[in-house]
Amino acid sequence: MLAVESSITESTEADPGTARRTMIGVKGLSLVFETNDGPVNALSDINLDIQEGEFVSLIGPSGCGKTTLLRVIADLEQQTDGSITVNGTTPEDARLNRLYGYVFQASALLPWRTIQQNCALPMEISGQSTEHQNKQIDKYLSMVGLNDFHKKYPWQLSGGMQQRASIARALCIEPDLLLMDEPFGALDEITRDHMNVELLKIWEQTQKTVVFVTHSIAEAVMLSTKIVVMSPRPGRVVSVIDSPLPKMKHLGLRDTEAFHALSAQIRAALAHEHAID
């Protein structure tokens, strides 16, 4: 394993001449939902910096606020305290300027539109030309392996293919940031493994910053350059773990000591928080 660990160290060394900017900056962020049964503390004193080009996974128990934090980044929820910037601006400005693409747990494809028409929708809304739309659709459907499925309808595709189409749609607007809310959670294990590998390839090609919500420790280890461990509600950041693994991974890496060690570190952080609560 010494040779493996040595290669991991070499592959993750940063270029000293490269300075990355902060894509997401969160300081003292809290969010309280007002309900008929009283206030619900969803997020508490979140502090987090995500740099350009990172692949960051948010992991924690159900109800810990992972998706809520993602929605705050996307300006779909507003914090009640603290501050957040997205690419140096407010989440609202980032949304209005289409600085991010959002991939939901379900593909959210419109069943009456073809895959090409679904991918075109956000570009139609922003008034982009048909020529530009077609160029972008061809580019990203090809990237996700759906270059022969332009005229198909969502119901004619498998679950994994629908999610690939959803990723293509999010990328067609050329966002700086890709927000992904447990997009592979409903897939079988074999398809999920395949989608993890394909997503890494897409990330390498596009160089986007990715924030990814997951309940799976193995998935977080497989995909991430950084893993953010969150506590049970109210959601707090209890640990930020930088991955020592290579950015580009293959499924065989899951059998290595380094992969198991990182998994154990995440599992221990999650277990510690449950023990406290």
C-alpha positions in Angstrom: 0.0 0.0 0.0 3.0 2.4 0.3 3.2 2.6 -3.5 -0.5 3.4 -3.7 -0.3 6.1 -1.0 2.8 7.6 -2.7 0.9 7.9 -6.0 -2.0 9.4 -4.2 0.1 12.1 -2.6 1.8 13.0 -5.9 -1.5 13.2 -7.8 -3.1 15.6 -5.3 -0.2 18.1 -4.9 -1.4 21.6 -5.8 0.4 23.6 -8.4 2.1 26.3 -6.3 1.6 28.8 -9.1 -2.2 28.3 -9.2 -4.4 30.4 -6.9 -8.1 29.4 -7.0 -10.9 31.9 -6.2 -13.7 31.2 -3.7 -16.8 30.0 -5.6 -19.0 29.8 -2.5 -18.4 31.6 0.8 -20.7 30.9 3.8 -20.2 32.7 7.1 -22.3 32.2 10.2 -25.3 31.0 8.2 -28.5 29.9 10.0 -32.0 29.2 8.8 -35.1 28.9 10.9 -38.4 27.8 9.3 -41.6 29.2 10.8 -44.3 26.5 11.0 -47.7 26.1 12.6 -46.0 24.0 15.3 -43.3 26.6 16.0 -39.9 27.4 14.6 -37.7 24.7 13.1 -34.0 25.2 13.2 -32.8 23.8 9.9 -29.2 25.2 9.8 -27.1 26.6 12.5 -23.9 28.7 12.2 -22.6 27.2 8.9 -19.1 28.3 7.9 -17.8 26.9 4.6 -15.6 27.9 1.8 -15.7 26.1 -1.6 -13.0 26.9 -4.1 -13.3 27.0 -7.9 -13.0 23.6 -9.5 -13.6 21.6 -6.3 -16.0 18.6 -6.1 -17.6 18.9 -2.7 -20.0 16.4 -1.2 -22.4 17.2 1.6 -23.1 14.2 3.7 -25.1 13.6 6.9 -28.2 11.9 8.2 -31.7 12.5 6.8 -33.1 15.8 7.8 -29.7 17.4 8.6 -30.1 20.2 6.2 -28.0 19.1 3.2 -30.6 19.9 0.6 -31.6 23.0 2.5 -28.0 24.3 2.3 -28.0 23.5 -1.4 -31.2 25.4 -1.9 -29.8 28.4 0.0 -26.8 28.4 -2.4 -29.3 28.3 -5.3 -31.5 31.1 -3.9 -34.4 28.8 -3.5 -34.4 29.4 0.3 -33.1 32.5 2.2 -31.1 32.3 5.4 -32.3 34.0 8.5 -28.8 34.9 9.7 -25.3 35.1 8.4 -24.1 35.6 4.8 -23.4 33.7 1.6 -21.7 34.6 -1.7 -21.8 32.7 -4.9 -18.9 33.5 -7.3 -18.5 36.8 -5.5 -22.1 37.9 -5.8 -25.4 37.1 -4.0 -27.3 33.9 -4.5 -30.1 35.9 -6.1 -27.7 37.5 -8.6 -26.1 34.1 -9.3 -29.5 32.7 -10.1 -30.6 35.6 -12.3 -27.3 35.4 -14.2 -27.6 31.6 -14.5 -24.3 31.0 -12.8 -25.3 27.6 -11.7 -27.1 24.5 -13.0 -29.3 22.4 -10.7 -29.8 18.6 -11.0 -32.6 17.3 -8.8 -33.1 13.9 -7.1 -35.6 13.0 -9.9 -34.7 14.0 -13.5 -37.5 16.6 -13.6 -37.8 16.1 -17.4 -41.0 17.2 -19.0 -42.7 14.1 -20.4 -44.3 15.8 -23.3 -41.0 17.2 -24.6 -38.2 15.2 -26.3 -34.8 15.0 -24.7 -33.6 17.7 -27.1 -36.6 20.0 -26.3 -36.0 19.4 -22.5 -32.4 20.4 -22.9 -33.4 23.5 -24.9 -35.9 24.8 -22.3 -33.5 26.9 -20.1 -31.9 28.3 -23.2 -35.4 29.1 -24.6 -36.3 31.0 -21.4 -33.1 33.1 -21.7 -33.8 33.9 -25.3 -30.8 32.2 -26.9 -30.9 31.5 -30.6 -32.0 28.2 -32.0 -28.5 27.7 -33.6 -26.8 28.2 -30.2 -29.3 25.9 -28.5 -28.7 23.1 -31.0 -24.9 23.5 -30.7 -25.1 23.3 -26.9 -27.5 20.3 -27.0 -25.3 18.4 -29.4 -22.2 19.1 -27.3 -23.6 18.0 -24.0 -25.8 15.1 -25.0 -22.7 13.7 -26.7 -20.7 14.3 -23.5 -23.2 12.3 -21.4 -23.4 9.5 -24.0 -26.9 10.4 -25.4 -25.9 11.7 -28.8 -28.5 9.3 -30.5 -31.4 10.2 -28.2 -32.3 13.8 -29.2 -35.8 12.8 -30.4 -36.6 10.3 -27.7 -39.1 11.1 -24.9 -38.1 10.7 -21.2 -40.4 7.6 -20.8 -38.3 5.9 -23.5 -35.1 6.2 -21.4 -33.9 4.3 -18.3 -33.6 6.1 -15.0 -29.8 6.5 -15.4 -30.3 7.9 -18.9 -32.9 10.3 -17.7 -30.4 11.6 -15.1 -27.7 11.9 -17.7 -30.1 14.0 -19.8 -30.8 16.2 -16.7 -27.1 16.7 -16.3 -26.8 17.7 -20.0 -29.6 20.2 -19.6 -28.0 21.8 -16.6 -24.7 22.1 -18.5 -26.2 23.6 -21.6 -26.3 27.0 -20.0 -22.5 26.8 -19.3 -22.8 27.4 -15.6 -19.8 28.0 -13.4 -21.3 25.9 -10.7 -23.2 22.6 -10.7 -25.5 21.8 -7.8 -26.6 18.2 -7.5 -29.2 17.0 -5.0 -28.6 13.2 -4.6 -29.2 12.7 -8.3 -28.3 8.9 -8.2 -30.1 8.0 -5.0 -32.9 6.1 -6.8 -30.7 4.1 -9.1 -29.6 0.5 -8.5 -26.0 0.0 -7.3 -24.6 -1.1 -10.6 -26.1 1.9 -12.5 -25.0 4.2 -9.7 -21.4 3.1 -9.9 -21.5 3.7 -13.6 -23.0 7.1 -13.2 -20.3 8.0 -10.6 -17.6 7.2 -13.1 -19.3 9.1 -15.9 -19.9 12.1 -13.6 -16.1 12.3 -12.8 -15.4 12.2 -16.5 -17.8 15.1 -17.1 -16.3 17.1 -14.2 -12.8 16.6 -15.7 -14.0 17.8 -19.1 -15.9 20.8 -17.9 -13.8 21.9 -14.9 -17.0 23.0 -13.2 -17.3 23.5 -9.4 -19.7 20.8 -8.1 -21.6 20.7 -4.8 -23.2 17.2 -4.4 -25.7 16.0 -1.8 -25.4 12.3 -0.9 -26.3 9.8 1.9 -23.7 7.4 0.7 -20.2 7.4 2.3 -18.8 5.3 -0.6 -20.2 7.8 -3.2 -18.8 10.8 -1.3 -15.4 9.2 -1.2 -15.6 8.1 -4.9 -16.5 11.5 -6.2 -15.1 14.2 -3.9 -12.1 16.4 -3.4 -13.7 17.6 -0.2 -16.3 16.0 2.1 -18.4 18.2 4.4 -19.9 16.2 7.2 -23.1 17.6 8.7 -24.8 17.0 12.1 -28.4 16.0 12.8 -30.8 18.9 12.9 -30.0 21.7 13.3 -27.5 21.1 10.5 -24.0 22.2 11.4 -20.7 21.6 9.7 -18.9 19.3 12.1 -16.0 18.2 9.8 -14.5 19.2 6.5 -12.3 16.5 5.1 -9.9 17.0 2.2 -9.6 13.8 0.2 -6.1 12.4 -0.3 -7.3 10.4 -3.2 -6.7 11.3 -6.9 -9.2 13.6 -8.4 -10.0 11.1 -11.2 -10.9 7.7 -9.7 -11.8 4.3 -11.0 -13.9 1.7 -9.3 -10.9 -0.5 -8.4 -9.8 2.2 -6.0 -12.6 1.2 -3.7 -10.6 -1.9 -2.7 -7.6 0.1 -1.5 -6.5 0.9 2.0 -6.6 4.6 1.3 -10.3 4.4 0.2 -11.3 2.4 3.3 -9.3 4.8 5.6 -11.2 7.9 4.2 -14.5 6.1 4.5 -13.7 5.2 8.1 -12.8 8.8 8.8 -16.2 10.0 7.5 -18.1 7.3 9.3 -16.4 8.2 12.6 -17.3 11.9 12.2 -21.0 10.9 11.6 -21.0 8.4 14.5 -19.4 11.0 16.9 -22.2 13.5 16.2 -24.9 10.8 16.8 -23.3 9.8 20.0 -23.3 13.5 21.2 -27.0 13.9 20.3 
